[in-house]
Amino acid sequence: MNRLRGPFETVLIASGILAPEGARPEKSLAEIDAENMARVMAVNAIGPALVLKNLPRLLPHGLRCVVGVLTARVGSIGDNHLGGWYSYRAAKAAANQIVRTAAIEIARKRKDAVVVSLHPGTVETSFTKAYPGHPKVAPSEAATNLVEVLDQLTSAQNGGFFDWVGKPVPW
Ligand SMILES: NC(=O)c1ccc[n+]([C@@H]2O[C@H](COP(=O)([O-])OP(=O)(O)OC[C@H]3O[C@@H](n4cnc5c(N)ncnc54)[C@H](OP(=O)(O)O)[C@@H]3O)[C@@H](O)[C@H]2O)c1
């Protein structure tokens, strides 16, 4: 990121893993593995945190700018009715907290900044390959949906968590 110059009016952070290669999301407590859990945390929570760390100097002053971080509805603690997926859920919940905290800090110097967590829906990517029975949207459709959501957001929604139709997701 040191080589990027900016300013960027729109930034999307879309990195993540469901589980490390060769592993799968846990179905029970007994499947928790410290190394796998640490890897899922590193990619889903610490990775976006490091991008956010470098972001303030790349955002414009005095202009609206939006930063969307793809987390996931399964990172919602309030919406967790199914259980399972300990590492991924916890890592996305941590990412949501990092996004919310960054949004507060960034808005101190950039009143027109909108920094949010986004849930893209269930999308046909490598993430969902192992779940053929679920209805999914194409990546292009998911991207269009998220761009439309970002276009509608104002600084009043800074620090929020929204799904692909722009509806707030419970924390
Ligand atoms: N697909 C879904 O249904 C769904 C649902 C909810 C949330 N999400 C979230 O949406 C985001 C995008 O997922 P996707 O569905 O587009 O999956 P994807 O196609 O597998 O994309 C994941 C991205 O993360 C990058 N990545 C993985 N490990 C990385 C690492 N160690 N360092 C840097 N980048 C890394 C990958 O880069 P490379 O291509 O270089 O490996 C890839 O660009 C993720 O955060 C995911 O949690 C997806």
The ligand as a Gaussian input file, in Angstrom:
#p B3LYP/6-31G(d) Opt

LIG

0 1
 N      -19.173000     -15.587000      -1.571000
 C      -20.065000     -15.388000      -0.612000
 O      -21.195000     -15.940000      -0.644000
 C      -19.765000     -14.448000       0.529000
 C      -20.757000     -14.265000       1.510000
 C      -20.503000     -13.385000       2.566000
 C      -19.304000     -12.707000       2.622000
 N      -18.363000     -12.915000       1.665000
 C      -17.093000     -12.172000       1.792000
 O      -16.813000     -11.526000       0.574000
 C      -15.383000     -11.399000       0.431000
 C      -14.988000     -11.864000      -0.961000
 O      -15.206000     -13.254000      -1.050000
 P      -15.462000     -13.995000      -2.436000
 O      -16.751000     -14.699000      -2.333000
 O      -15.244000     -13.033000      -3.577000
 O      -14.358000     -15.101000      -2.376000
 P      -13.041000     -15.325000      -3.265000
 O      -13.425000     -15.295000      -4.691000
 O      -12.394000     -16.534000      -2.698000
 O      -12.190000     -14.037000      -2.949000
 C      -11.422000     -13.915000      -1.778000
 C      -10.371000     -12.880000      -2.023000
 O       -9.548000     -12.822000      -0.855000
 C       -8.202000     -12.796000      -1.266000
 N       -7.345000     -13.412000      -0.253000
 C       -7.461000     -14.630000       0.315000
 N       -6.451000     -14.850000       1.187000
 C       -5.700000     -13.723000       1.170000
 C       -4.517000     -13.326000       1.853000
 N       -3.909000     -14.122000       2.726000
 N       -4.008000     -12.095000       1.584000
 C       -4.622000     -11.268000       0.700000
 N       -5.744000     -11.581000       0.021000
 C       -6.277000     -12.793000       0.256000
 C       -8.182000     -13.616000      -2.540000
 O       -7.038000     -13.276000      -3.275000
 P       -6.428000     -14.336000      -4.363000
 O       -7.450000     -14.421000      -5.433000
 O       -5.176000     -13.667000      -4.757000
 O       -6.268000     -15.607000      -3.610000
 C       -9.476000     -13.181000      -3.204000
 O       -9.277000     -11.988000      -3.936000
 C      -14.762000     -12.193000       1.577000
 O      -14.370000     -11.323000       2.603000
 C      -15.912000     -13.078000       2.062000
 O      -15.793000     -13.379000       3.436000
 C      -18.561000     -13.772000       0.623000

